[in-house]
Amino acid sequence: MSTVVQASAAVERKKHRRTRREAHEARTGWLFMAPFAALFTFIFIIPILVSVYKSFFQTRVVGGGPFGGGESQQVFVGLDNFLYVINSENFWVGIGRVILYTLVQVPIMIGLALVLALLINSWLLRHVTLYRLAYFLPYAVPGVVAAIIWMYIYTPAVSPLHSVFSAIGLEFPIDFFSKNVILASMANMTTWTFAGYNMLIFLAALQAIPRDLYEAARVDGASSWQVVRYIKVPMLRGAALLAILLSIVGTIQLYNEPTVLATKNTWMGLSYTPMMMALNTAKGSLTPSGDGPASAIAIVMALIAGVLAVAYFLADRKVNGND
């Protein structure tokens, strides 16, 4: 009987020590996560909550007489700002532009990133680090600076391409700023900037594939193309899903490229994309002015981006038979 009691006491002591150790590890984990949680709350969560709060207000002039005057105050308007966004033709035309932009630009960019990643991961290239840096380098260029560089290239009067065509006796072949081409011009800028970033996502996934699979495939007589088709590409589905979801959310927020191009092409107006509309609304260039309507535009944009991302995620699961 005493042996049973001693064994039971030993088990209890061991369980108590394990519980204390787990509690200590949990406290240590929370302590390490605290700086990130504080920054995440301060930089991400609080601005979202402030934006939601401001979306129910408008800046209006209160008081004053027949000759003006009065003071600007934040007035609670309920859902008026959201009704303004939903009923705005400019907003939905802008959303249509960025969706069309997404449908064309994202597949090209993701395809290019996949090809670059497969090349770097193959035996075809030497000095892989140099190529990897060269492909990623455009992402390090600030978006506004990249847009200015490409606008310089697109402008016939100063473009280095103009000198090349002139040397062979040809006119500048394309008007990159025409209404039918300008979306493609912006898509080229974005692809140049972000293809290398998405390449790194694919490259990380490729390097995580066990080498045993490659060796087994070669033992079975698989060619390099068959290894790519039946091993590498199928195992990149998770990376492709991440890259496409990030790209969808990013293109809905298209801002740098159209804003820079609008400085030369005034026909684009102040609401060519929803992000331009939000900024110009906050600045008072569009009506109603103030942070409230601009916050409402941002919130509606976030909801649309979320719906598109979820729709793609569900469609991907259905196509691949994982629902």
N, C-alpha and C positions, 0 to 999 in steps of 0.2 A: 504493500500500500504506500509506504514511504517513497519507494522508487517511482511510483506513478505520480505522486505529488511533486517530487523533485523534477521529474521530466516536464510536468505541466508548468512548473515555475520557470524552468529554463526556456520553454517555448514562449511564455509570457514576456520574459526579459528580452528574448531575441526579437519578439514582435514590437516591444516598446522601443528598443534601439533602432529598429528599422523605421518605425514611425517618426522618431526624432530625426533620423538621418534624412528621411524624405521631406520633413518639414524644413530642415535646414537647407536642403537643395532647392526647395521651392522658394524660400526667402532669398537665397542667393540669385536664383533665376530672375525673380521680380526686381531685385536690386540692379542687376545688369540691364534689365529691360527698361528701367525707370527713365533714364535720359532719353531714349528713343520715344517712349510713350509721352513724355512731356513735350518734346519737340513736335511729335505727330499731332498732339492735341492743339498745340499753339499755332502750328503752321497750317494744319489741314482741317481739323474738326471745328475749331472756333471760327475761322473765316466762313465755313459753310453755314454754321448757325447764324452768324451775323448777316450773311447774304439772305438767308431765308427770312430773318426778322425784317430786314430792310425792304424786302419785296412786297410788304404790305403797306408801304408808305410812299408818299410822293412829296417832292419839294414844291410848295406853293407859297405865293405871296399873300400874306394875311394882313388885313387892315389897309390903311391908306385911304385917300380921297379920290375925287374925280380926276385929279392931276397926277396920280400915281402915288408913290411912296409905299409904305408898308414894310413888313419884314418877311424874310424867307423862313418858313417853318416846315418841319416834317409833319405831314397830315396823314392820319390813318385812312386808307382808302379800301381796305379789305382785299378783294380779288380783282380790283380794277386793273392793276398792272398786268395780271395774267390774262385778263380779257383783251387788253391792248395787244399783247403778244400773239394770242391765238387768232385775233381778228386782223392782224397785220399782214397784208399781202407781201410786203418787202421781206418779212421774216420767212415766210414759207417759200418764196422764190429763192432766198438765200440757202435755206435748208435743201431745196431741190438741187442747187448747184453743188453743194458739198457732198450730197449723196451720189450724184453723178460722178463727181470727182473721185469719191471713194471706190465706186464700182470699177473705174478704169485704172486709177493709180495704184491701189493696194495690190491687186493681183500681179501687176508688172513689177512692183518693188519687191514683193515676197518671192516671186519667181527668180528675179535677179539675185536676191540675197541667198536663196537656196543654191543656185548655180555657183556663186562665189564660194560658199561654204564647202560645197562638194569638191571644188577645185583645190582649195587649200588643204582639205582632208585627204586628198588623193596623193599619188606618187608623181604627179605630172609637174608639180612646181617645186623648185628649190628656193631656199631663202624664204621660208614660209612666214617668218616674223615680219619681214619687210613688206610682203604683200598684205598681210593682215593689218599692219599699221596703215598702209596706203589706202586700203578699202575703208577703214574706220575713220581716217582723218577728216573727211568732210563733216562728220557728225560733231567734231570738236569746234567747227566754225559756227559762231552764233547765227541764229536763224535770220535775223535782220541783215547781217553782213553778207550772208550767202545770197539772200534775195537781191541785195544791191549789186553784188558781183554778177549775178545772172542777168539783171536788168542792163548792166553795162554790155554784156555779151550780146544781148538781144537787140540793142539799139544800133541800127545800121551806121549812123554817123561816126560812132566811136568803137564799134565792135572789131576785134581782131579778125573775126570771120569775114568782115567786109573787105579787109585788105587781101585776104586769101582769094576771095571770089573776083575781086578787081584785077588781081595779078593774072588770072586765067581768062579775063575778058567776060565775066558773067556778073549779072546783077544779084543783089542780096535776094535769095530765093523765097524767103518766108517772112510774112509780117507777124512776128511773134505776139504783137499787141492787138491783133484784130479780135473781134468779139467771138469768132468761131474757133480761135486758136489759143486764146489766153489761158483757158483752163489747162490745156495741154502744156503750155509754157510753165505754169505753176506746178503741174504734176512732175515735170522734169526736175524742177528745183527740189521738190520734196524727195523724189527718188534718189537724186544725187546725195542728199543729206542723210537719209535714213536707211539706205540699202546696207551700208556697212554696219550700222547698229543691229539690224535684224540678222545680218550675216553672223554676228557673234552669238546670237541666240541659237541659230542652227549649228554653229560650230561647237558650242558647248554640248549640245545634245549628241552630235556625232562622236565627240571624244568620250562620251559616257557609254557608248555601245561597247559591250564586251568583245575583246579581240577574238575570243574563242569562236564567235559566230563567223567571223571572217575566215578563220583557219578551217572550220568545218566546211564552209562553202567552197573553199579552194580545193579541199580534199575531195569533195564531190564533183569537182570539175567545173565550177561556176566561173564564168568570165567576169571581168571587172564591171562591165555593164550590168550583168545579172546581180552582182553584189550590190550595186547602187540601187537597182530597181526593186529587188526583193528583200533586201535587208536594211540598207541605209534609209531610203525614202519612207518606207512604212513605219520605221521607228522614230521618225521625226514628226509624227502627227501631233504630239503634245507641244513641241516647240512651235510648230506652225500655228496651232490654235492660239498660243500665247502671243505670237508675233502679229497675227491677224486681229485679235481682239484689241491689242494696244494700238494698232494702226487705225482701226475703226474709230476708237475714242479720240485719237490724235487728229484725224482728218476732219472730224466734226468741228474741232476747234481751230480750223484753218484761219490764220490771221496774218502771220508775218508776210507771206508772199503777196496776197492781194493788197495789203496795206501799202507795201513798198511800190507795187505796180500802179496803184491808184494815184500816186503822186505824179505820174507821167500821163496816165490815162484817166482823165477826170470823168469820162463817161461811165466809169464803174460806179460812181456815186459813193455814198456814205454807208450803205447797207448791202454791199455786194455779198458779204458773208454774214452769218449771225454774230460772229465775234466782232466784226467791224460795226455792226448795228448796235451791239451792247456798249462798246466804247463810246461811239458818237452820241448815243442816247445819254450816257452818264455825263458827257462833256456839255450837253445842251445843244448839240448841233442838230439833233432830231427831237421831236416832241412825242410824248411828254419827257421832260428832262429829269435828271436826278439819279441817285443810286438805286431807287426803288424799281423803276421800270427796267434798268439795266440788270439788276439782280434777278428779276423775273425772267428776262431773256436767258440769262445764264442757267437758271434752274430748269427751264423748259428744254434748253439744249442738252443739259445733263441727263434729263429723263429720256430724250430721244436717243442719245448715245447709248444709254443703258439698255433701251429696248432693242436697238440694232445689235448690240453685243450679245444680248441674251438670245435673240432670234438666230444669230449665226451659230452660237454655241449649241442650241437645240437642233438646228439643221445639221450641224456636223455630227452630233451624236446619232441622229436618225440615219444619215447616209452611211455611217460606219457601223450601224447595228448595235449601238450600246445603250439604247434607251430601255 
